[in-house]
Amino acid sequence: MKAWSWDRYGPPDVLTLKDMDEPRIAPDEVLVRVRAASVNPYDWRHVGADPKLVRLSIGLRRPKPGLVPGADLAGVVARVGGEVTGLSPGDEVFGEVELGSFAETVAVPENRLARKPARLSFEEAASVSMAAHTALQGLRDMGGIAAGQRILVNGASGGIGTFAVQLAKAFGAEVTGVCSTRNVDLVRSLGADDVVDYTREDFTEREGRYDLLMDIVGDRSLARLRRPLAPRGTLVIVGGIASARGGLLGPAAQVLRGSLAAPFVRQRIVTVQWKPNSADLRFLAELMEKEQVKPVIDRTYPFAELPDALRYIEPGHARGKVAITF
């Protein structure tokens, strides 16, 4: 199979397209022939070991031999392990792996996959898992979202944010999205009741307005993020695309600050670490079949141009997701 790999940390240029053996599958895994993938900040952070904390899991001095980056995917089941009961060869699926989706085939645990919604293309389905899991679990599981609440999403036009706006509306909330001027119409089209153009207004000056604030950008201090919250409101910290580059913790620094501050403030501060699972993928698939949620794709790149896709998303200004076609 063809697969992207890297033998030193650095910019996307360190990636090389190689001929590699197809992965073997464990009893609880399926082999998926990848039809599409998508790129996330997670991916370029692994390629560049940024933050340095990444090295603990994939290699201190250089990546472990044979690693393939990539998480999100959609494709067709080629083989199933002996313990797999819910999927069969030929099924069209979507989901997520820890690493490995930037390859023509990948071994995926059954509990990280679901059947692809029929109305979605492979590119759309491949753009769902990581971003939508993070938005869903942040709003529902950590934030405790409820109908009628006032919700603000900082970073509403990005991969996670476009899902967060739509999911919050599906849960019956009144949603405010924060984005730049060029993305105001996009965020409104996703159902936002109000949109703050951050080039013209500082949303942190809106004191006491919101029951829940999801911060995806990480460009404000905790003190400022708490200002627009109601006295008993909830701050959901995702991490942040704007977090410092080249450090030890990267986006985990804001998460750590939130965890340390949480016991000492009246408002709730919670942090999100997504946990991919089939049940949530099926829940998301139902919403997409009902057209309550849709993936937003900014650009699509062919598999051979993966490094260009990573370079495009690294500054943090993509509108929705960027997909890879095979």
Secondary structure, DSSP 4 states (H G I P E B T S, - for coil): -EEEE-SS-SSGGG-EEEE-PPPP--TTEEEEEEEEEEE-HHHHHHHHT-SGGGHHHH-SSSPPTT-----EEEEEEEEE-TT--S--TT-EEEEE-SS--SBSEEEEEGGGEEEPPTTS-HHHHHTTHHHHHHHHIIIIIIT---TT-EEEEETTTBHHHHHHHHHHHHTT-EEEEEE-GGGHHHHHHTT-SEEEETTT--GGGSTT-EEEEEE-S--S-HHHHHTTEEEEEEEEE---TTSPSSSSSTTHHHHHHHHHHGGGSSSEEEE------HHHHHHHHHHHHTTS----EEEEEEGGGHHHHHHHHTTS--SBEEEEE-
